[in-house]
Every structure is written in structure tokens, then in C-alpha cells.
Amino acid sequence: LHKFDIIADLNPKFHLGVAKIISQLNADLKIGFESDFSDWFYNIQLDISKSGIMEKGFNKINMILAQ
């Protein structure tokens, strides 16, 4: 069984199939965009609803990965 440091779902809209796969992977940090269901799958959630700009979400992921 592989252990990952970080898993990032780069889909801006929630996809149940992708979220199910991510939930089965072993990682300390699971990053995804905020949705009605994201609490169940991601421990770091990015909210782009106010800005509506995807690039800001990707920049936040990039900052997390750079740490």
C-alpha cells in the first residue's frame, strides 16, 4: 500500500467517482474545491465561489505544495 504526502483534486466541480478514488488513497492531506460534499472527502477545501476565478484556487494549491 502506497502512502502519499498530498493528493490534490484539480477538478473545479465535484465528481463523485474521483472523490471515491481519492477517499481510498492513503494521504495526510487531501485538497479539493469546496462543494456540498467536499467535507466528506477533503481535509483542505478551496472556496472560489466569491471570486469565481479558477486560477486563484490553483495558486492556493501551488502555495500549499511549495511548503
C-alpha positions as CSV (number, residue, x, y, z in Angstrom):
1,L,0.0,0.0,0.0
2,H,1.4,3.4,-1.0
3,K,1.4,6.4,1.3
4,F,1.2,9.8,-0.3
5,D,2.0,13.2,1.3
6,I,-0.6,15.2,-0.6
7,I,-3.4,14.4,-3.0
8,A,-5.0,17.3,-4.9
9,D,-8.2,17.0,-6.9
10,L,-7.9,19.8,-9.5
11,N,-11.5,19.4,-10.8
12,P,-13.3,22.7,-10.0
13,K,-16.7,20.9,-9.9
14,F,-17.3,17.9,-7.7
15,H,-17.1,14.4,-9.3
16,L,-18.3,11.6,-7.0
17,G,-16.2,9.0,-8.9
18,V,-13.0,11.0,-8.4
19,A,-13.8,11.7,-4.8
20,K,-14.4,8.0,-4.1
21,I,-11.0,7.1,-5.6
22,I,-9.3,9.8,-3.5
23,S,-11.0,8.6,-0.4
24,Q,-9.4,5.2,-0.9
25,L,-5.9,6.6,-1.2
26,N,-3.7,7.0,1.8
27,A,-2.6,10.6,2.3
28,D,-2.3,13.1,5.2
29,L,-3.6,16.0,3.1
30,K,-6.4,15.8,0.5
31,I,-7.1,19.0,-1.3
32,G,-10.2,19.8,-3.3
33,F,-12.6,22.5,-4.2
34,E,-15.4,23.3,-1.8
35,S,-18.8,21.7,-2.6
36,D,-21.8,20.3,-0.8
37,F,-20.0,17.0,-0.4
38,S,-16.3,18.1,-0.1
39,D,-16.4,17.8,3.7
40,W,-16.6,14.0,3.3
41,F,-13.5,13.7,1.1
42,Y,-11.1,16.6,1.6
43,N,-9.4,18.0,4.7
44,I,-8.3,21.1,2.8
45,Q,-11.0,22.8,0.8
46,L,-10.6,25.7,-1.6
47,D,-13.5,28.1,-2.0
48,I,-13.5,30.0,-5.2
49,S,-17.2,30.9,-5.2
50,K,-16.6,34.5,-4.2
51,S,-14.0,35.3,-6.8
52,G,-15.2,32.8,-9.4
53,I,-11.6,32.7,-10.7
54,M,-10.1,29.2,-11.0
55,E,-6.5,30.4,-11.2
56,K,-6.8,31.7,-7.6
57,G,-7.7,28.2,-6.5
58,F,-4.8,26.7,-8.4
59,N,-2.4,29.3,-6.9
60,K,-3.5,28.3,-3.4
61,I,-2.8,24.7,-4.2
62,N,0.6,25.7,-5.6
63,M,1.4,27.6,-2.3
64,I,0.4,24.5,-0.2
65,L,2.6,22.3,-2.3
66,A,5.6,24.7,-2.1
67,Q,5.6,24.5,1.8
